[in-house]
Amino acid sequence: MSPQAMGEFVDELEELGYVVRRPDPTDRRAKLITLTSKGQACIAAGIATIDGIEQQLTARLGERGHAQLRSLLAKLLEDG
């Protein structure tokens, strides 16, 4: 991702209220990007969703089946 594209992405996240930019006290040229409470809640919701999916997979496939699925999906990503 180019620096320009990253800047545009951060602009959008800031407009949506997920992050704020603050001056870096150690480097006047830099900005620190930090999560707002809305951004932290979004991350927590994402983690909870992923955990729920992982639990459902384990319940349906068992530990071994879930591990095999993860291994196969990782292989697909490597080959792609």
N, C-alpha and C positions, 0 to 999 in steps of 0.2 A: 504494500500500500504506500503510495507516495505521501510525502509530508503534506501536500496540498489536500489530497483526499482525506487524510487523517484530520486535518484542521476542519474541513467541512463536516466530517462525521461528528467531531466534538461540538461544533457549532449547533448541529441538529440536536444532539443529546442535551446541550445546555438550554436550547429553546424549549425542549420538552420537560425540563426540570429535573433531569436525572443526574447532572453534574454541574459543578461550578468551577470557574477558573479563578485562581488566586495568584498573586505575585509570589515568585519564589524568593524567599528572604536571602538566599545565598547566591542568586544569579539574577540580576536585574533584567536580563533579556528573556528569561524563562518564565513560564507560567506552570503552576501546579494544578492538575485536574483532580478534583475530589468528588466522590459520590455525595449526593444529597440524601436526605432521609428517604425520599421517593426512590432514588437509585438503589439504596441499600435494600429497600423493601422489594424492589424488582429482582435483585440478585437472590434474595432469600426465597422469593416465590419460584424462581427458576430452579434453585437447588432442591426445593421441596418437590417440585414437579418431577425432576429427574430421579430423585430418591423413590418417589411413588412408582414410576415406571420400572425402575430396577427391582423393586419389591414384587411387582406384578409378574415380571419376567421370571424371577426366581420361584414364585409360587406356581407358575404354570410349567416351567421347564426344569425346575430343580436347580441346585447349585451347579452341578456338572453341565447341564444343558445350557444354562445361562453363560457359563464360562466358555463353552464351545461357540455359542452365538457371538459373544464378544470377540473371540478369536477370529471367526469367519468374517465378521464385519471389519475388523482391523485389516485383515488380508485384502479385502475388497478396496479399502481406502489406500493401501500401499500400492496396489496394482493400477489404481486409477490415476 
